[in-house]
Amino acid sequence: MTLLLAQWLVTIFAVISLVHVYWALGGEWAAVAVVPQVPQEGSAQLRPAFKPRGWITLVVAGGLLSIAVLVCLRVGWCLPPLHHWSLQWVISAIAILLFARAIGDSELVGFFKEVKGSKFARLDTWVYSPLCVVLGAGLLAVAWV
């Protein structure tokens, strides 16, 4: 059971990492749907809240891939399973960060965001935030088994 969960987690984190590499290299597929949008001053139109820089997007991709590697270390892919307490706590801390992301910053992201009505906001409510909860729960399960 844990191995199947770990395979699922590693796959999801690796795929999300690869998508971030794609964006960092200039890819535009789904780019409008992954950046929060805010109302433009004096208008009802929405504009991106920020323009992600390529190198920062690569750092995010590296972080996501690192999470996949940590899961691999924990369950013993390629090496014997690593049951050290520090790995357990690092994976748990990442899970807590994912739960915090799902709750949100009270303005642009998470279940309790204030800015709604954009494509990003809808996807965040129905896909991104629930995915963060599921991934966080999966990481906790892998960390404490």
C-alpha positions as CSV (number, residue, x, y, z in Angstrom):
1,M,0.0,0.0,0.0
2,T,2.7,2.5,1.0
3,L,4.7,1.6,-2.1
4,L,1.7,2.3,-4.4
5,L,1.1,5.6,-2.6
6,A,4.8,6.5,-3.0
7,Q,4.6,5.7,-6.7
8,W,1.6,7.9,-7.1
9,L,3.3,10.8,-5.2
10,V,6.6,10.5,-7.1
11,T,4.7,10.5,-10.4
12,I,2.6,13.5,-9.5
13,F,5.6,15.6,-8.2
14,A,7.8,14.6,-11.1
15,V,5.1,15.6,-13.7
16,I,4.4,18.9,-12.0
17,S,8.1,19.5,-11.9
18,L,8.4,18.8,-15.6
19,V,5.6,21.2,-16.4
20,H,7.4,23.9,-14.4
21,V,10.6,23.2,-16.5
22,Y,8.4,23.6,-19.6
23,W,7.1,27.0,-18.4
24,A,10.6,28.1,-17.4
25,L,11.8,27.4,-20.9
26,G,9.1,29.6,-22.3
27,G,6.2,27.3,-22.7
28,E,2.8,29.0,-22.7
29,W,0.4,26.0,-22.4
30,A,-2.0,26.6,-19.4
31,A,0.1,29.6,-18.3
32,V,-2.9,31.9,-17.9
33,A,-4.5,29.3,-15.6
34,V,-1.7,29.0,-13.1
35,V,-1.0,32.6,-12.1
36,P,-3.4,34.3,-9.8
37,Q,-5.2,37.3,-11.4
38,V,-6.2,40.6,-9.8
39,P,-8.6,43.3,-10.9
40,Q,-7.1,46.0,-13.0
41,E,-7.4,49.5,-11.4
42,G,-10.4,51.3,-12.7
43,S,-11.5,48.4,-14.8
44,A,-13.4,45.1,-14.4
45,Q,-10.7,43.3,-16.3
46,L,-8.2,41.0,-14.6
47,R,-4.4,41.0,-15.0
48,P,-1.8,38.6,-13.7
49,A,-0.8,39.3,-10.1
50,F,2.8,38.7,-11.1
51,K,5.0,37.6,-14.0
52,P,7.0,34.5,-12.9
53,R,10.6,34.6,-13.9
54,G,12.2,31.6,-15.6
55,W,14.9,31.0,-13.0
56,I,12.4,31.1,-10.1
57,T,10.2,28.6,-12.0
58,L,13.2,26.4,-12.4
59,V,13.9,26.6,-8.7
60,V,10.2,25.5,-8.0
61,A,10.7,22.6,-10.5
62,G,13.9,21.6,-8.6
63,G,12.0,21.7,-5.3
64,L,9.2,19.6,-6.6
65,L,11.6,17.1,-8.0
66,S,13.4,17.1,-4.6
67,I,10.2,16.1,-2.9
68,A,9.9,13.2,-5.3
69,V,13.4,12.1,-4.4
70,L,12.7,12.4,-0.7
71,V,9.7,10.1,-1.1
72,C,11.9,7.6,-3.0
73,L,14.5,7.7,-0.2
74,R,11.8,7.1,2.4
75,V,10.3,4.0,0.7
76,G,13.5,2.5,-0.6
77,W,13.6,3.0,-4.3
78,C,17.1,2.4,-5.7
79,L,18.5,2.3,-2.1
80,P,17.4,0.6,1.1
81,P,14.5,2.6,2.8
82,L,15.7,5.5,4.9
83,H,13.9,5.7,8.2
84,H,15.9,8.5,9.8
85,W,13.8,10.8,12.0
86,S,15.1,13.9,10.1
87,L,13.7,12.6,6.8
88,Q,10.4,11.9,8.5
89,W,10.2,15.4,9.8
90,V,11.3,17.1,6.5
91,I,8.6,15.2,4.6
92,S,6.1,16.2,7.4
93,A,7.1,19.8,7.1
94,I,6.5,19.8,3.4
95,A,3.1,18.2,4.0
96,I,2.2,21.1,6.4
97,L,3.3,23.6,3.8
98,L,1.0,22.0,1.3
99,F,-1.9,22.2,3.8
100,A,-1.1,25.8,4.3
101,R,-1.1,26.4,0.6
102,A,-4.5,24.8,0.4
103,I,-5.8,27.1,3.1
104,G,-4.3,30.0,1.3
105,D,-3.0,33.5,1.9
106,S,-6.5,35.0,2.3
107,E,-6.2,37.0,-0.8
108,L,-5.1,35.2,-4.0
109,V,-4.8,31.4,-3.4
110,G,-6.4,28.7,-1.3
111,F,-9.9,27.8,-0.3
112,F,-10.4,31.1,1.6
113,K,-9.1,33.5,-1.1
114,E,-10.8,36.8,-1.6
115,V,-10.1,37.4,-5.3
116,K,-12.5,35.1,-7.2
117,G,-13.9,35.0,-10.7
118,S,-10.8,34.3,-12.7
119,K,-9.9,31.0,-14.5
120,F,-7.1,30.6,-11.9
121,A,-9.4,31.2,-9.0
122,R,-11.9,28.5,-10.2
123,L,-9.1,26.0,-10.9
124,D,-7.5,26.8,-7.5
125,T,-10.8,26.1,-5.7
126,W,-11.6,22.8,-7.6
127,V,-8.1,21.5,-8.6
128,Y,-5.0,23.1,-7.1
129,S,-6.0,23.4,-3.4
130,P,-7.7,20.0,-3.2
131,L,-4.5,18.5,-4.9
132,C,-2.4,20.2,-2.2
133,V,-4.6,18.6,0.5
134,V,-4.3,15.1,-1.1
135,L,-0.6,15.4,-1.7
136,G,0.0,16.7,1.9
137,A,-2.0,13.7,3.3
138,G,0.0,11.3,1.1
139,L,3.3,12.8,2.3
140,L,2.2,12.4,5.9
141,A,1.2,8.8,5.3
142,V,4.6,8.0,3.7
143,A,6.5,9.9,6.4
144,W,4.9,8.1,9.3
145,V,4.6,4.6,8.1
